[in-house]
C-alpha cells in the first residue's frame, strides 16, 4: 500500500510548515470557487478519483460540489480560530492535497451536519469508498479523531484501504494504531 496515501495527519502527526504536495492539479471538478483559486487543487491521484466520484454523482442526477481542496500552511494559519472545526496549521489534511470538503445546494453549499441527510450526503457516504475516499471524521468518533463529525470531509486513502476502513468502521487513527501494534509484535 502506498504510504503517501495512508499518512496520518493530526495534532500528534503534523506536516512541516514548508510541506507542499507534489503534483497538485485542477481537473475541473465542480467547485464553488473561481478558476485559479488554490483550493481547487488536489494531489493528482486524489484529483482524478474525485473527478470520477463527482462525475458519477452527476450521472445519478445529484448536485455534489467541491468546497475546499488544498490549503497551504499559511492559508490554514489564516483560517485557524481555535474551534473544533478548523485544524491548527500543519495538522490539516487539506495541506496534504488528499482531503476535500463537499456540499450541495440543498444546504446552501454550507459545511454542515445537515449535509449528511441530503441526497448528496447519503450518496457520498455510500459511494466514497468505491473511489478511494473515506468520511474522515465519522459520527461518534470524536474521542479518537479529535474532530467532531464532518460528513462533508472526505480523504483519499486508496480504494482497498477505503473499503477496509468503511467495512470495519475503523478510523485512520485506529488503523494506524493497529498497524503500529502489528509492527511492534513483528519485532519480537
C-alpha positions in Angstrom: 0.0 0.0 0.0 1.3 3.4 -0.9 2.3 5.1 2.4 1.8 8.6 0.8 -1.9 7.9 0.8 -2.2 6.3 4.2 -0.3 9.1 6.1 -1.9 10.1 9.3 -2.2 13.9 9.7 -3.4 15.2 13.0 -2.3 17.2 16.1 0.1 14.4 17.0 1.4 13.9 13.4 1.6 17.4 11.9 3.0 18.2 8.5 6.0 20.6 8.3 5.2 24.2 7.6 7.0 24.0 4.3 5.3 20.9 3.1 3.7 21.3 -0.3 2.4 18.1 -2.1 3.9 17.1 -5.4 1.7 17.2 -8.4 -1.1 19.5 -7.3 -3.6 19.8 -10.2 -7.0 21.2 -11.0 -9.0 18.7 -13.0 -12.0 20.9 -13.5 -14.1 19.5 -10.6 -17.4 21.2 -10.0 -16.2 23.7 -7.4 -17.9 26.5 -5.6 -14.7 28.6 -6.2 -13.4 30.6 -9.2 -10.8 29.1 -11.6 -7.3 29.7 -10.3 -8.3 29.6 -6.6 -5.7 27.3 -4.9 -8.5 25.5 -3.0 -9.4 23.9 -6.4 -6.2 22.0 -6.3 -5.7 18.4 -5.2 -2.9 15.8 -5.3 -3.0 14.2 -8.8 -4.4 10.7 -7.9 -6.8 12.3 -5.5 -8.0 14.8 -8.1 -8.7 12.0 -10.7 -10.5 9.9 -8.1 -12.6 13.0 -7.1 -13.4 13.7 -10.7 -14.7 10.1 -11.2 -16.7 10.4 -8.0 -18.4 13.7 -8.9 -19.0 12.6 -12.5 -20.8 9.5 -11.2 -22.9 11.6 -8.8 -23.8 13.9 -11.8 -24.8 10.9 -13.8 -27.2 10.0 -11.0 -28.8 13.4 -11.0 -27.1 14.8 -7.9 -25.5 18.2 -7.4 -22.4 17.5 -5.4 -20.0 20.5 -5.3 -16.4 20.7 -4.1 -15.9 23.5 -1.5 -12.3 23.2 -0.4 -9.3 21.1 -1.5 -5.7 22.1 -1.0 -4.8 24.6 1.7 -1.3 25.8 2.3 0.1 26.1 5.8 -0.2 29.9 5.6 -3.8 29.7 4.5 -4.6 27.3 7.3 -3.0 29.7 9.7 -5.3 32.5 8.5 -8.4 30.3 8.9 -7.4 28.9 12.3 -9.6 30.2 15.1 -9.1 27.6 17.8 -12.5 26.0 17.3 -13.1 22.3 16.8 -13.9 22.5 13.1 -10.7 24.2 11.9 -7.4 22.3 12.4 -4.3 24.1 13.5 -1.7 24.9 10.9 0.3 21.8 10.0 -2.5 19.5 11.3 -5.0 19.9 8.5 -5.3 17.2 5.9 -6.1 19.9 3.3 -2.4 20.8 3.4 -1.6 17.3 2.0 -3.8 17.7 -1.1 -5.6 14.4 -0.1 -8.7 16.0 1.5 -11.8 17.5 0.0 -14.8 19.2 1.5 -18.1 18.8 -0.4 -21.6 20.2 -0.2 -24.7 20.8 -2.2 -27.4 23.4 -3.0 -29.9 21.7 -0.6 -27.8 23.1 2.3 -26.8 26.3 0.5 -23.2 25.0 -0.1 -22.6 25.1 3.7 -20.3 22.7 5.5 -23.0 21.5 8.0 -24.0 18.2 9.6 -27.3 18.6 7.7 -25.4 17.7 4.6 -25.5 14.1 5.8 -29.2 13.9 5.4 -29.3 15.3 1.8 -29.4 13.0 -1.2 -25.9 14.0 -2.0 -24.6 13.3 1.6 -26.3 9.9 1.7 -24.9 9.1 -1.7 -21.4 10.3 -0.8 -21.3 8.1 2.4 -22.3 5.0 0.4 -20.1 5.7 -2.7 -17.0 7.4 -1.5 -15.1 4.2 -0.7 -15.6 2.9 -4.3 -13.4 5.8 -5.4 -10.8 5.5 -2.6 -12.3 8.0 -0.1 -13.4 7.8 3.5 -15.5 10.1 5.5 -12.6 11.1 7.6 -14.3 12.3 10.7 -17.2 9.9 11.3 -20.1 10.3 13.8 -19.3 9.2 17.3 -15.5 9.0 16.8 -14.6 12.5 18.1 -12.8 10.9 21.1 -10.5 9.1 18.6 -10.1 11.6 15.7 -10.1 14.8 17.8 -12.7 16.3 15.4 -16.4 16.4 15.5 -18.5 14.6 12.9 -17.8 16.1 9.4 -20.0 14.3 6.9 -18.6 16.7 4.2 -14.9 16.0 4.7 -13.5 13.1 2.6 -10.0 11.9 2.5 -8.3 9.9 -0.3 -6.6 6.7 1.1 -6.8 4.4 -2.0 -9.7 2.0 -2.8 -8.5 -1.0 -0.8 -8.0 0.9 2.4 -11.2 2.9 2.0 -13.1 -0.3 1.6 -11.4 -1.9 4.6 -12.0 1.1 6.9 -15.6 1.5 5.8 -16.4 -2.2 6.3 -14.7 -2.3 9.7 -15.8 1.1 10.9 -12.2 2.0 11.8 -10.9 5.5 11.6 -7.5 6.3 10.2 -6.2 6.7 13.7 -7.4 3.2 14.7 -5.9 1.8 11.6 -2.5 3.3 12.4 -2.7 2.1 16.0 -3.4 -1.4 14.7 -0.6 -1.2 12.1 1.9 0.0 14.8 0.8 -2.8 17.1 1.4 -5.4 14.4 4.9 -3.8 13.6 5.6 -3.9 17.4 4.6 -7.6 17.6 6.6 -8.4 14.5 9.7 -7.0 16.2 9.6 -9.7 18.9 
